[in-house]
């Protein structure tokens, strides 16, 4: 897992689609190639991607061979044997305006301005890239030693010293003040929660001492981490106490020694309002397999639908030769 001192950044280098890019209000959906391996009905397939809620879909992940530098699959059984790559590409046939991409590389960069200055040139990166995907989550976690929401929008009283401005607003504005145009920033929002085990079940507020990560979810199976679909089902089945962090603009909940911070309708509203107010390029959601995609707590994909309803994304039309200034060559199946 990422430590609390690091922010993950995905960089997209695209063709010069200047005219089309200016017309988009993007909502990027992330599909993970390990989610099909979940058992039974929780296996998420390409056909389950809610393309009507996305302007773009990104396939996670492929690797780069360290010797040949060729792209290679990270889950060959799904990617190749089960034709994951092929089925993903076929989404364009029924959705020609849907943009598809594959995540190849993620670069870790700190939010600490002094450390960024030592090894990362934000201005040059943003000049070279069409878009940067800033991860607006995992800013806190069980590694912190105390409970906290992991995608806080703004500073709270306990955000002091190195934690001050280590928030969604602080991180985005740091990139903007160091030469990255708002029009190139796509803010990431989580469809999962970070969990903790309380050191003292009687102390369960923000910044309460924790003894380690929370217990693993039944399907995500990773201590300190649960998908929203697991969180909402637990809250539906047992009597969790739910609280709201007014400055961080995120919910959290606790039951016994277990504590979880996550996203809900109100927190997503707040993040969408921030993206709109800063005139950012858009939002991305990580990841589809962590939303309540089977509708066990109500409607299917409730968080994605909330983002779509609040943000109202728009797809750019397919570019033409005239837009680009050079001919577009499109391959057809069956043509050699």
FIFIVO-865661 format. One record per residue: residue in one letter; x, y, z of N, C-alpha, C, O in turn. Coordinates in steps of 0.05 Angstrom, whole numbers, padded with zeros to 5 digits, always signed. Last residue first. Layout:
AXYZXYZXYZXYZ/...
END
This chain:
X-00144-00137-00881-00115-00142-00878-00098-00122-00893-00074-00123-00892/X-00202-00135-00845-00187-00122-00867-00158-00126-00862-00148-00120-00840/X-00225-00155-00801-00228-00171-00825-00214-00159-00849-00213-00171-00870/X-00241-00094-00772-00239-00122-00768-00243-00136-00795-00262-00130-00810/X-00205-00036-00791-00230-00051-00790-00224-00080-00787-00204-00091-00797/X-00172+00022-00765-00171-00006-00773-00199-00018-00772-00215-00011-00755/X-00165+00086-00790-00180+00069-00772-00180+00040-00782-00186+00035-00806/X-00127+00141-00793-00128+00114-00804-00142+00097-00783-00132+00093-00761/X-00138+00208-00808-00141+00187-00788-00143+00160-00801-00159+00157-00819/X-00094+00258-00836-00114+00236-00839-00114+00217-00815-00093+00212-00804/X-00089+00321-00802-00077+00299-00816-00097+00276-00817-00115+00275-00800/X-00116+00358-00773-00097+00369-00793-00082+00347-00807-00064+00352-00823/X-00156+00348-00737-00129+00341-00730-00108+00353-00749-00085+00357-00741/X-00204+00366-00760-00197+00374-00733-00167+00371-00728-00154+00388-00716/X-00202+00339-00809-00200+00368-00809-00193+00378-00782-00177+00397-00780/X-00211+00286-00795-00186+00293-00807-00181+00323-00806-00159+00332-00801/X-00246+00289-00731-00245+00286-00760-00217+00293-00770-00201+00304-00755/X-00261+00256-00669-00246+00276-00685-00248+00269-00715-00250+00246-00723/X-00325+00246-00640-00302+00234-00654-00288+00255-00670-00301+00270-00685/X-00342+00295-00588-00348+00279-00613-00322+00267-00624-00300+00275-00617/X-00334+00285-00518-00327+00300-00542-00334+00282-00566-00333+00258-00564/X-00385+00278-00469-00365+00266-00487-00360+00284-00510-00378+00296-00521/X-00393+00306-00404-00400+00306-00432-00377+00293-00448-00354+00296-00442/X-00422+00299-00338-00400+00298-00357-00410+00298-00386-00433+00291-00391/X-00448+00318-00287-00459+00321-00314-00437+00321-00336-00434+00341-00350/X-00440+00316-00232-00420+00329-00249-00430+00335-00278-00422+00354-00291/X-00485+00291-00210-00475+00316-00198-00457+00331-00218-00458+00356-00220/X-00492+00244-00241-00515+00263-00237-00505+00291-00228-00515+00311-00237/X-00442+00220-00236-00453+00227-00262-00475+00248-00260-00475+00268-00275/X-00438+00212-00181-00419+00228-00195-00429+00238-00221-00426+00261-00229/X-00483+00177-00174-00482+00203-00161-00462+00221-00174-00469+00245-00179/X-00466+00133-00204-00490+00148-00213-00492+00175-00199-00501+00195-00212/X-00423+00117-00173-00419+00126-00200-00443+00142-00210-00439+00163-00224/X-00451+00103-00126-00432+00124-00125-00426+00135-00153-00423+00159-00157/X-00486+00060-00143-00497+00085-00132-00477+00108-00131-00485+00131-00136/X-00489+00011-00177-00469+00033-00181-00479+00060-00169-00480+00080-00183/X-00558-00004-00169-00531-00012-00177-00514+00013-00182-00525+00034-00190/X-00596+00013-00109-00591+00015-00138-00562+00005-00144-00545+00006-00127/X-00585-00026-00053-00605-00009-00067-00599-00010-00097-00599-00032-00109/X-00545-00058-00036-00555-00039-00017-00577-00020-00029-00585-00001-00016/X-00532-00089-00079-00540-00103-00055-00552-00084-00034-00567-00092-00016/X-00517-00078-00132-00541-00066-00121-00550-00080-00096-00575-00081-00091/X-00470-00093-00155-00492-00112-00156-00517-00102-00143-00537-00116-00142/X-00436-00051-00145-00443-00056-00173-00464-00077-00176-00476-00080-00198/X-00422-00007-00106-00442-00029-00102-00453-00037-00129-00476-00032-00135/X-00351-00001-00123-00378+00010-00120-00397-00014-00114-00390-00037-00116/X-00309-00032-00138-00312-00025-00110-00338-00011-00103-00345-00009-00080/X-00304-00037-00192-00309-00062-00177-00312-00057-00147-00316-00076-00132/X-00289+00014-00211-00317+00005-00214-00323-00019-00197-00346-00022-00188/X-00248+00045-00159-00252+00034-00186-00280+00021-00187-00293+00018-00166/X-00240+00109-00178-00225+00084-00175-00239+00068-00153-00240+00076-00130/X-00258+00157-00225-00267+00141-00203-00252+00115-00202-00250+00100-00221/X-00239+00224-00242-00238+00195-00247-00246+00180-00222-00241+00190-00199/X-00260+00286-00270-00258+00268-00248-00252+00240-00258-00260+00233-00280/X-00233+00346-00301-00253+00325-00296-00247+00309-00271-00232+00317-00254/X-00203+00391-00307-00211+00377-00331-00232+00356-00326-00246+00348-00345/X-00228+00445-00264-00210+00423-00271-00221+00408-00295-00243+00412-00304/X-00249+00492-00241-00249+00488-00270-00228+00467-00279-00213+00471-00298/X-00258+00499-00189-00230+00503-00198-00227+00499-00228-00205+00503-00238/X-00312+00487-00187-00303+00514-00179-00275+00520-00188-00268+00543-00194/X-00313+00433-00202-00326+00453-00219-00315+00481-00212-00310+00497-00230/X-00285+00410-00160-00275+00406-00187-00287+00428-00206-00273+00439-00223/X-00320+00424-00117-00292+00433-00118-00281+00432-00146-00268+00451-00156/X-00366+00395-00131-00367+00424-00129-00339+00437-00130-00335+00458-00142/X-00345+00343-00126-00354+00353-00152-00355+00383-00152-00346+00396-00171/X-00337+00341-00071-00314+00339-00089-00321+00349-00117-00305+00362-00131/X-00390+00346-00052-00370+00366-00045-00346+00365-00064-00335+00386-00071/X-00414+00300-00073-00424+00327-00081-00403+00348-00075-00399+00366-00092/X-00386+00262-00044-00381+00265-00073-00392+00291-00084-00380+00303-00102/X-00407+00270+00006-00378+00275+00002-00372+00278-00028-00355+00294-00036/X-00461+00256-00002-00454+00283+00006-00425+00289+00001-00418+00311-00008/X-00458+00201-00016-00470+00220-00035-00461+00249-00028-00455+00264-00046/X-00393+00180+00008-00422+00177+00005-00432+00199-00014-00416+00214-00025/X-00333+00144+00023-00347+00165+00008-00377+00159+00008-00385+00135+00008/X-00299+00131+00086-00307+00124+00059-00320+00148+00045-00318+00171+00055/X-00269+00098+00141-00274+00124+00128-00279+00118+00098-00265+00101+00086/X-00282+00058+00199-00278+00060+00169-00285+00088+00160-00304+00101+00169/X-00266+00014+00251-00270+00042+00243-00265+00044+00213-00245+00033+00203/X-00276-00032+00305-00272-00027+00276-00281+00001+00269-00301+00011+00279/X-00288-00046+00356-00261-00037+00351-00256-00030+00322-00234-00022+00315/X-00355-00026+00352-00335-00040+00368-00307-00029+00364-00303-00005+00367/X-00358+00011+00296-00373-00009+00310-00353-00026+00325-00335-00039+00313/X-00363+00072+00257-00349+00054+00276-00368+00035+00289-00392+00041+00293/X-00349+00115+00201-00367+00099+00218-00351+00081+00235-00328+00074+00229/X-00350+00178+00165-00336+00155+00176-00355+00140+00195-00376+00151+00203/X-00354+00221+00107-00365+00206+00129-00345+00186+00140-00326+00178+00127/X-00325+00286+00092-00326+00257+00088-00340+00243+00111-00338+00253+00134/X-00304+00339+00097-00327+00333+00080-00328+00303+00072-00331+00297+00048/X-00267+00360+00129-00257+00341+00109-00279+00334+00090-00273+00324+00068/X-00303+00390+00159-00282+00404+00145-00271+00385+00123-00266+00394+00100/X-00340+00352+00181-00350+00376+00166-00328+00391+00151-00334+00403+00130/X-00349+00287+00180-00327+00305+00184-00332+00331+00168-00328+00330+00144/X-00399+00249+00211-00392+00266+00188-00369+00285+00196-00371+00298+00217/X-00415+00180+00228-00410+00208+00234-00401+00223+00209-00396+00211+00188/X-00452+00124+00247-00442+00139+00225-00439+00169+00233-00457+00180+00244/X-00447+00062+00278-00451+00091+00283-00437+00107+00261-00413+00104+00256/X-00477+00001+00257-00454+00019+00257-00463+00048+00264-00485+00056+00256/X-00507-00052+00268-00513-00025+00277-00488-00007+00280-00479-00002+00302/X-00512-00092+00207-00506-00087+00235-00508-00058+00242-00510-00041+00224/X-00530-00091+00154-00534-00115+00170-00530-00111+00200-00541-00125+00216/X-00516-00043+00132-00543-00051+00129-00550-00074+00148-00573-00077+00157/X-00462-00041+00140-00479-00021+00154-00508-00028+00153-00524-00021+00171/X-00447-00082+00106-00442-00085+00135-00460-00066+00150-00471-00073+00171/X-00461-00059+00057-00474-00083+00066-00471-00088+00096-00489-00096+00110/X-00426-00016+00054-00455-00011+00056-00470-00035+00065-00490-00033+00079/X-00376-00043+00052-00382-00024+00073-00412-00021+00076-00423-00022+00098/X-00378-00071+00004-00375-00086+00029-00383-00068+00053-00396-00078+00072/X-00382-00030-00033-00403-00051-00033-00402-00068-00007-00422-00078+00002/X-00335-00002-00025-00360+00010-00016-00382-00011-00014-00399-00010+00004/X-00283-00046-00002-00299-00033-00023-00325-00022-00012-00334-00031+00009/X-00232-00032+00046-00257-00046+00038-00271-00030+00016-00271-00006+00015/X-00174-00040+00084-00185-00031+00058-00211-00047+00053-00212-00071+00056/X-00145-00064+00124-00143-00035+00121-00158-00023+00097-00155+00000+00091/X-00130-00125+00090-00132-00111+00116-00129-00081+00111-00110-00072+00096/X-00166-00151+00039-00141-00136+00044-00146-00120+00070-00163-00102+00071/X-00211-00173+00013-00192-00190+00027-00165-00176+00032-00144-00189+00031/X-00254-00162-00020-00229-00149-00025-00206-00162-00011-00183-00161-00021/X-00291-00198+00005-00285-00201-00023-00259-00186-00031-00244-00197-00047/X-00295-00188+00060-00299-00215+00051-00292-00219+00022-00287-00242+00013/X-00241-00145+00084-00268-00149+00073-00271-00177+00062-00251-00190+00055/X-00200-00151+00143-00204-00152+00114-00234-00156+00107-00249-00167+00122/X-00202-00103+00197-00204-00130+00187-00210-00131+00157-00223-00113+00147/X-00158-00045+00196-00183-00059+00201-00183-00087+00189-00166-00094+00173/X-00090-00038+00218-00111-00037+00198-00136-00051+00208-00135-00068+00226/X-00076-00014+00286-00069-00026+00261-00092-00024+00241-00112-00011+00246/X-00092+00012+00330-00072-00008+00334-00064-00022+00308-00046-00040+00309/X-00101+00084+00335-00108+00058+00324-00085+00038+00329-00062+00046+00332/X-00128+00139+00369-00105+00121+00366-00115+00094+00355-00135+00083+00364/X-00165+00187+00331-00164+00168+00353-00141+00148+00348-00136+00141+00325/X-00174+00223+00290-00148+00223+00303-00147+00207+00329-00130+00212+00346/X-00245+00226+00302-00222+00231+00285-00196+00233+00301-00197+00243+00324/X-00267+00178+00353-00270+00202+00335-00247+00203+00315-00232+00184+00312/X-00266+00139+00391-00273+00131+00364-00278+00155+00345-00291+00152+00325/X-00253+00108+00448-00243+00132+00434-00245+00127+00404-00229+00113+00392/X-00271+00059+00463-00285+00083+00474-00275+00109+00462-00288+00129+00466/X-00236+00023+00442-00263+00025+00429-00279+00049+00440-00298+00057+00428/X-00172+00036+00429-00191+00037+00451-00219+00042+00439-00224+00063+00428/X-00150+00027+00381-00134+00018+00404-00152+00018+00429-00149+00001+00447/X-00188+00003+00326-00184+00022+00347-00168+00010+00370-00171-00013+00377/X-00167-00012+00263-00175-00024+00288-00168-00005+00310-00145+00003+00314/X-00191+00016+00201-00173+00016+00224-00184-00002+00246-00208-00007+00247/X-00195+00028+00130-00205+00017+00155-00183+00016+00176-00160+00014+00169/X-00219+00065+00076-00196+00057+00091-00205+00050+00119-00220+00065+00132/X-00262+00048+00020-00256+00060+00046-00230+00050+00057-00221+00029+00050/X-00278+00065-00049-00271+00047-00027-00265+00062-00002-00263+00087-00002/X-00277+00096-00092-00301+00082-00088-00297+00060-00066-00310+00039-00066/X-00245+00160-00092-00245+00132-00085-00273+00120-00083-00291+00134-00072/X-00226+00203-00146-00242+00199-00122-00244+00168-00117-00246+00153-00136/X-00178+00245-00178-00188+00218-00171-00204+00218-00145-00197+00231-00126/X-00183+00297-00225-00181+00290-00196-00193+00262-00192-00215+00256-00201/X-00143+00319-00274-00166+00302-00270-00163+00291-00241-00144+00277-00235/X-00117+00377-00303-00118+00361-00279-00145+00345-00277-00166+00357-00279/X-00115+00413-00344-00101+00387-00348-00104+00368-00325-00095+00345-00326/X-00138+00459-00328-00151+00445-00351-00137+00419-00357-00147+00404-00375/X-00104+00480-00291-00128+00466-00281-00141+00450-00303-00152+00429-00298/X-00035+00471-00307-00061+00484-00312-00084+00467-00301-00084+00443-00303/X+00018+00473-00264+00000+00454-00278-00027+00467-00282-00041+00473-00262/X+00052+00507-00235+00053+00507-00264+00036+00487-00279+00038+00484-00303/X+00045+00509-00181+00071+00502-00191+00071+00495-00221+00087+00480-00231/X-00008+00516-00170+00010+00539-00164+00039+00534-00174+00055+00552-00175/X-00027+00465-00183-00035+00488-00199-00016+00512-00195-00008+00526-00214/X-00005+00434-00142+00001+00428-00170-00005+00452-00188+00011+00459-00206/X-00031+00458-00099-00002+00458-00100+00007+00453-00129+00025+00466-00139/X-00084+00447-00109-00075+00475-00111-00045+00477-00112-00034+00496-00124/X-00085+00392-00099-00091+00402-00125-00080+00430-00129-00069+00437-00150/X-00070+00391-00043-00055+00378-00063-00059+00388-00091-00040+00393-00106/X-00111+00422-00018-00083+00429-00016-00066+00417-00037-00049+00430-00049/X-00157+00392-00032-00154+00420-00040-00125+00428-00040-00115+00440-00059/X-00143+00342-00007-00151+00344-00036-00147+00372-00046-00134+00377-00066/X-00085+00350+00035-00113+00345+00030-00119+00347+00000-00101+00353-00015/X-00043+00372+00067-00042+00346+00055-00070+00335+00052-00078+00316+00064/X-00047+00419+00095-00051+00420+00066-00047+00394+00052-00047+00393+00027/X-00010+00389+00146-00024+00413+00137-00024+00415+00107-00003+00413+00094/X+00024+00348+00157-00002+00341+00148-00019+00365+00139-00040+00362+00127/X+00071+00370+00176+00071+00359+00149+00044+00351+00139+00040+00349+00115/X+00034+00412+00219+00061+00406+00209+00060+00394+00181+00049+00407+00163/X-00033+00385+00224-00012+00403+00231+00015+00394+00220+00017+00371+00211/X-00095+00373+00229-00076+00373+00207-00054+00394+00211-00057+00417+00204/X-00131+00378+00269-00109+00360+00275-00089+00358+00251-00070+00343+00253/X-00170+00412+00247-00154+00421+00269-00129+00404+00274-00108+00414+00282/X-00164+00402+00175-00179+00401+00200-00160+00410+00223-00137+00415+00217/X-00166+00424+00106-00153+00420+00131-00172+00419+00155-00193+00431+00155/X-00209+00388+00059-00195+00412+00069-00183+00405+00096-00187+00384+00107/X-00225+00337+00042-00225+00359+00023-00208+00382+00033-00194+00394+00017/X-00195+00273+00053-00206+00298+00064-00204+00321+00044-00183+00324+00030/X-00192+00218+00045-00195+00236+00022-00207+00263+00031-00225+00273+00019/X-00192+00187+00090-00168+00186+00073-00170+00203+00048-00152+00203+00032/X-00205+00204+00158-00215+00200+00131-00191+00202+00112-00173+00218+00117/X-00172+00168+00211-00177+00193+00196-00190+00185+00170-00188+00163+00160/X-00138+00145+00269-00161+00144+00251-00164+00170+00236-00158+00192+00247/X-00067+00132+00270-00091+00143+00282-00113+00144+00261-00108+00143+00237/X-00026+00111+00243-00026+00106+00271-00050+00118+00286-00053+00116+00310/X-00017+00111+00188-00015+00136+00202-00014+00133+00233-00003+00149+00247/X-00029+00062+00166-00001+00068+00170+00003+00094+00186+00025+00098+00197/X-00083+00065+00155-00075+00052+00180-00045+00056+00186-00037+00054+00209/X-00084+00132+00126-00090+00103+00127-00081+00091+00153-00071+00105+00170/X-00089+00187+00080-00085+00176+00107-00092+00146+00106-00103+00137+00086/X-00093+00190+00027-00077+00211+00040-00073+00205+00070-00054+00216+00082/X-00124+00159-00005-00101+00147+00008-00082+00168+00020-00058+00163+00022/X-00139+00209-00057-00146+00190-00036-00121+00177-00026-00099+00182-00036/X-00135+00233-00108-00145+00248-00085-00154+00230-00062-00174+00236-00049/X-00086+00230-00153-00101+00213-00135-00109+00228-00110-00092+00235-00094/X-00091+00261-00215-00082+00264-00188-00099+00247-00169-00123+00250-00169/X-00073+00252-00278-00093+00241-00259-00082+00242-00231-00065+00226-00224/X-00062+00300-00327-00050+00285-00305-00074+00277-00287-00092+00292-00281/X-00060+00306-00399-00075+00305-00373-00058+00292-00352-00042+00274-00358/X-00020+00313-00436-00047+00325-00441-00063+00327-00415-00077+00346-00411/X+00047+00330-00417+00024+00313-00416-00002+00328-00424-00004+00352-00418/X+00085+00371-00419+00088+00348-00437+00062+00332-00439+00056+00320-00460/X+00069+00407-00381+00073+00417-00408+00073+00394-00428+00063+00396-00450/X+00070+00376-00336+00043+00385-00346+00045+00398-00373+00025+00399-00387/X+00125+00369-00330+00107+00346-00334+00081+00355-00346+00071+00343-00366/X+00142+00421-00322+00150+00407-00346+00132+00383-00351+00126+00377-00374/X+00118+00432-00271+00111+00448-00295+00118+00434-00321+00102+00434-00339/X+00140+00394-00236+00112+00394-00242+00105+00409-00268+00089+00400-00284/X+00192+00356-00231+00186+00382-00243+00158+00383-00253+00151+00373-00274/X+00222+00326-00176+00200+00325-00195+00193+00353-00205+00190+00371-00189/X+00261+00327-00135+00262+00306-00155+00240+00306-00176+00238+00287-00192/X+00258+00371-00101+00283+00356-00103+00284+00337-00127+00305+00332-00138/X+00206+00389-00102+00227+00406-00114+00253+00391-00118+00269+00398-00135/X+00182+00349-00072+00176+00351-00101+00198+00367-00115+00206+00361-00137/X+00201+00363-00022+00210+00338-00034+00204+00337-00064+00220+00326-00080/X+00175+00411-00013+00204+00410-00012+00215+00385-00025+00235+00386-00039/X+00120+00398-00016+00132+00416-00036+00162+00414-00036+00175+00415-00058/X+00092+00336-00009+00109+00355+00005+00124+00372-00015+00140+00361-00031/X+00067+00298-00038+00054+00324-00037+00070+00345-00022+00063+00368-00022/X+00109+00257-00080+00100+00267-00054+00085+00293-00057+00089+00308-00076/X+00092+00209-00130+00104+00235-00123+00092+00245-00097+00068+00241-00091/X+00098+00153-00171+00092+00163-00144+00107+00189-00139+00131+00190-00142/X+00067+00138-00231+00091+00150-00219+00083+00161-00192+00064+00175-00189/X+00047+00081-00266+00039+00101-00246+00065+00111-00233+00082+00096-00224/X+00033+00057-00331+00053+00065-00311+00041+00085-00292+00026+00102-00300/X-00012+00040-00360+00014+00026-00362+00032+00032-00339+00044+00014-00328/X-00079+00034-00372-00059+00045-00353-00034+00028-00354-00035+00003-00349/X-00109+00046-00433-00098+00025-00416-00077+00039-00398-00060+00053-00408/X-00172+00072-00456-00144+00074-00452-00135+00051-00433-00152+00039-00420/X-00225+00099-00496-00213+00076-00481-00183+00080-00479-00170+00090-00497/X-00283+00138-00499-00253+00138-00502-00242+00115-00484-00250+00113-00461/X-00342+00135-00536-00328+00128-00512-00298+00126-00517-00290+00113-00536/X-00365+00142-00585-00354+00166-00572-00341+00160-00546-00329+00178-00533/X-00384+00091-00599-00362+00103-00614-00350+00128-00601-00327+00134-00607/X-00406+00040-00574-00403+00066-00561-00380+00081-00574-00359+00085-00562/X-00403-00007-00600-00430+00002-00594-00430+00029-00580-00451+00041-00575/X-00348-00008-00608-00366-00014-00630-00394-00004-00625-00408+00006-00643/X-00320+00000-00562-00322+00022-00580-00343+00017-00602-00353+00036-00614/X-00317-00050-00538-00336-00030-00526-00340-00006-00545-00361+00006-00545/X-00276-00078-00559-00301-00080-00573-00323-00061-00561-00344-00058-00573/X-00234-00073-00522-00234-00057-00547-00260-00057-00562-00267-00037-00575/X-00252-00111-00485-00250-00083-00478-00250-00065-00503-00264-00045-00504/X-00247-00158-00513-00274-00149-00505-00274-00120-00498-00293-00106-00503/X-00190-00159-00518-00207-00159-00542-00235-00148-00535-00246-00131-00549/X-00173-00162-00465-00165-00140-00482-00184-00137-00506-00193-00115-00512/X-00198-00211-00448-00204-00186-00435-00197-00162-00453-00213-00143-00455/X-00198-00265-00465-00201-00244-00484-00209-00217-00472-00226-00203-00483/X-00182-00305-00432-00211-00298-00432-00217-00274-00449-00240-00264-00449/X-00127-00304-00447-00143-00328-00449-00173-00323-00450-00187-00334-00467/X-00114-00247-00438-00110-00261-00463-00129-00285-00466-00145-00286-00485/X-00133-00227-00388-00126-00209-00410-00126-00223-00437-00136-00212-00457/X-00140-00273-00355-00163-00256-00363-00156-00240-00388-00172-00239-00407/X-00089-00296-00356-00112-00313-00358-00137-00296-00367-00152-00305-00384/X-00052-00254-00349-00055-00267-00375-00080-00284-00378-00091-00285-00400/X-00049-00200-00320-00066-00223-00313-00072-00238-00339-00093-00235-00351/X-00015-00166-00344-00010-00171-00316-00028-00194-00305-00022-00206-00284/X+00016-00169-00409-00007-00171-00391+00001-00175-00363+00022-00187-00358/X+00063-00119-00434+00055-00147-00429+00032-00148-00409+00029-00129-00393/X+00098-00080-00480+00076-00082-00462+00068-00111-00459+00067-00126-00478/X+00170-00082-00483+00144-00086-00495+00122-00088-00473+00128-00097-00451/X+00221-00079-00465+00205-00055-00462+00178-00057-00477+00166-00037-00484/X+00254-00122-00460+00245-00115-00487+00230-00089-00488+00227-00077-00509/X+00264-00119-00404+00285-00124-00423+00277-00115-00451+00292-00101-00464/X+00219-00110-00374+00243-00095-00367+00266-00099-00387+00285-00083-00387/X+00156-00098-00402+00178-00117-00398+00204-00102-00394+00210-00084-00410/X+00106-00066-00368+00126-00062-00388+00149-00081-00382+00160-00081-00361/X+00036-00084-00358+00063-00079-00349+00081-00074-00373+00073-00078-00396/X-00030-00058-00347-00011-00074-00362+00017-00066-00353+00021-00045-00341/X-00086-00065-00301-00062-00051-00311-00049-00069-00332-00055-00093-00333/X-00140-00026-00322-00118-00029-00304-00110-00058-00300-00128-00074-00297/X-00168+00014-00371-00163-00014-00364-00138-00016-00347-00116-00008-00355/X-00214+00067-00368-00186+00059-00368-00183+00030-00357-00195+00023-00337/X-00261+00102-00406-00256+00078-00389-00227+00071-00391-00216+00068-00413/X-00297+00163-00408-00273+00148-00414-00273+00123-00396-00284+00124-00374/X-00346+00178-00392-00337+00189-00418-00312+00174-00428-00307+00173-00452/X-00396+00137-00362-00368+00144-00366-00364+00158-00392-00377+00152-00412/X-00446+00116-00359-00439+00134-00337-00410+00145-00341-00401+00161-00325/X-00451+00080-00399-00468+00104-00401-00462+00124-00379-00470+00147-00381/X-00421+00037-00385-00409+00056-00404-00426+00081-00406-00415+00102-00414/X-00410+00003-00335-00432+00021-00340-00424+00043-00359-00420+00066-00351/X-00388-00063-00346-00379-00035-00344-00403-00016-00352-00414-00020-00373/X-00402-00115-00354-00414-00101-00331-00407-00072-00329-00418-00057-00313/X-00371-00135-00394-00399-00129-00401-00413-00114-00379-00434-00102-00383/X-00324-00147-00367-00325-00124-00385-00353-00116-00391-00359-00092-00393/X-00345-00167-00299-00336-00171-00327-00337-00146-00343-00349-00126-00335/X-00333-00184-00234-00340-00162-00251-00328-00165-00279-00303-00167-00282/X-00358-00229-00190-00339-00227-00213-00349-00205-00231-00371-00207-00242/X-00398-00236-00154-00380-00212-00151-00358-00211-00171-00341-00193-00170/X-00423-00283-00162-00436-00259-00174-00418-00234-00171-00424-00214-00183/X-00364-00323-00158-00393-00320-00161-00402-00294-00173-00390-00284-00192/X-00303-00290-00136-00321-00313-00138-00350-00305-00144-00359-00284-00135/X-00260-00251-00178-00275-00254-00153-00296-00277-00157-00305-00281-00180/X-00236-00242-00226-00228-00266-00212-00243-00270-00186-00239-00290-00172/X-00250-00192-00246-00264-00216-00257-00258-00242-00242-00273-00261-00244/X-00213-00158-00219-00240-00161-00209-00256-00184-00222-00274-00194-00209/X-00165-00152-00245-00166-00173-00224-00195-00177-00214-00201-00198-00202/X-00167-00110-00278-00167-00136-00291-00165-00159-00270-00163-00182-00278/X-00213-00057-00267-00189-00071-00258-00190-00100-00268-00211-00113-00266/X-00231+00004-00296-00237-00024-00295-00211-00039-00287-00190-00035-00299/X-00250+00069-00281-00228+00050-00281-00238+00022-00277-00252+00015-00258/X-00276+00123-00317-00282+00099-00301-00258+00080-00303-00247+00077-00325/X-00278+00193-00317-00263+00169-00325-00269+00146-00306-00266+00149-00282/X-00310+00243-00343-00313+00226-00320-00301+00199-00328-00314+00184-00343/X-00298+00308-00370-00293+00280-00369-00298+00267-00342-00293+00278-00321/X-00322+00345-00413-00323+00347-00384-00322+00318-00376-00342+00304-00374/X-00295+00371-00475-00302+00349-00457-00304+00359-00428-00290+00377-00419/X-00277+00408-00510-00306+00405-00508-00314+00385-00486-00338+00382-00480/X-00223+00406-00512-00234+00429-00500-00264+00427-00496-00276+00441-00479/X-00213+00359-00541-00208+00359-00512-00222+00383-00498-00231+00380-00476/X-00224+00375-00594-00242+00356-00580-00239+00357-00550-00258+00356-00535/X-00181+00409-00605-00209+00418-00608-00228+00401-00592-00245+00411-00578/X-00135+00377-00594-00141+00402-00580-00170+00410-00581-00181+00417-00561/X-00110+00326-00596-00138+00329-00602-00148+00355-00589-00168+00354-00575/X-00056+00299-00609-00063+00327-00606-00092+00332-00614-00097+00343-00636/X-00057+00238-00569-00055+00252-00595-00064+00280-00592-00080+00286-00574/X-00030+00238-00501-00050+00232-00522-00043+00245-00548-00025+00262-00549/X-00009+00213-00443+00001+00227-00467-00016+00219-00490-00015+00196-00499/X-00024+00216-00377-00034+00207-00402-00023+00226-00424-00026+00250-00423/X-00002+00193-00315+00002+00213-00336-00008+00201-00362-00001+00179-00370/X-00021+00188-00248-00021+00175-00274-00020+00196-00296-00035+00215-00295/X+00006+00187-00185+00000+00204-00208+00000+00187-00233+00020+00173-00238/X-00002+00183-00115+00002+00169-00141-00009+00186-00163-00030+00198-00161/X+00034+00209-00062+00011+00212-00079+00017+00198-00105+00039+00201-00116/X+00057+00196+00004+00059+00194-00025+00033+00197-00039+00012+00189-00029/X+00056+00190+00058+00072+00212+00048+00072+00213+00017+00086+00230+00006/X+00029+00146+00074+00014+00171+00075+00030+00194+00063+00019+00216+00059/X+00045+00094+00026+00047+00107+00052+00033+00134+00051+00026+00143+00029/X+00006+00047-00010+00021+00072-00010+00023+00083+00019+00003+00081+00034/X+00017-00024+00000+00000+00000+00000+00018+00025+00000+00041+00024+00009/
END
